[in-house]
Amino acid sequence: MRTSKDVFTECLPELIIDEEKLRAMQNRLLLALVDIHNVCEKYNLTYFLDGGTLIGAVRHKGFIPWDDDIDIMMPLDDYNKLGECIEKEFGDKYIVRYPRTDVKDTTSCMKVYIKDTTYKEILSAEWEKPLPDPKGGSPDHNEVEGYL
């Protein structure tokens, strides 16, 4: 029986990274989730895990072995506050991108990127997609994606 990992590997072999790099990425994403959790606690914002992040937490007691992002959801009022709270508390660590702020951006939800990392967008025409740093420069980023 083919697993979802097998399908992913067959369909998108260019996105497969070695296990050591993936684990390092997941560790950074977990630290980012802790920061987001702390922001939500401080500002009394409600959130919950979603998608692959929820499946990983329940089924694997961590990440799905090949997952490379964080998915969260939250009520709209809290979603509308989250980006500003993250920028205020962790503007030196993360870049917050809002839906449709770039003509080439097809994102329908807020995304939080770890500064000084690289990410690859599956639905992008360009696999490596640098984002401008709103405070200057143009570092690459790793996403902490959320269907927020």
C-alpha positions, -999 to 999 in steps of 0.1 A, spaced: 0 0 0 14 34 -10 16 60 18 10 97 14 48 101 17 52 79 -13 28 99 -33 45 132 -23 79 118 -32 67 106 -66 49 138 -75 74 163 -61 108 147 -60 126 181 -64 112 191 -30 126 162 -11 154 172 13 176 149 34 163 138 67 189 157 88 180 190 71 143 183 75 146 175 112 166 208 117 138 227 98 111 210 119 130 220 151 130 256 140 94 255 131 86 240 165 104 269 182 83 293 160 51 276 171 62 281 207 66 318 200 32 320 183 17 301 213 33 326 237 20 355 217 -15 340 217 -14 334 254 -1 370 261 -28 386 240 -55 361 248 -59 349 212 -74 315 205 -58 291 180 -57 254 173 -36 231 152 -49 222 117 -40 201 87 -7 182 87 3 198 120 -27 183 137 -23 149 121 14 149 131 6 158 167 -20 131 170 -6 103 149 32 109 153 34 128 186 53 155 167 56 162 130 45 140 101 80 128 91 80 147 58 60 178 69 78 211 66 54 237 78 30 246 107 -7 249 101 -30 267 126 -65 281 126 -81 307 147 -113 328 150 -113 357 126 -111 384 153 -80 368 167 -65 363 132 -69 400 126 -48 407 157 -22 380 154 1 395 127 4 428 145 11 410 178 38 388 162 55 419 146 54 437 180 68 408 200 91 391 175 97 415 146 134 406 147 127 369 142 97 367 118 82 384 88 44 384 86 29 383 51 -7 391 45 -29 377 18 -27 393 -17 -1 420 -7 20 410 -37 5 407 -73 23 374 -78 12 361 -44 -17 336 -45 -18 332 -7 -53 333 8 -41 334 44 -15 351 66 19 334 66 47 339 91 82 334 79 113 327 99 139 353 89 172 342 73 159 309 60 147 297 26 114 283 16 100 267 -15 64 273 -25 48 243 -42 22 263 -61 47 290 -72 60 292 -108 94 299 -92 104 272 -67 126 295 -47 107 327 -39 125 354 -19 103 378 0 113 414 7 119 422 43 95 451 51 123 467 72 148 466 43 170 439 27 157 408 11 164 377 32 149 343 23 124 328 46 110 295 59 73 294 63 52 288 94 21 286 73 -13 289 87 -48 287 75 -54 312 102 
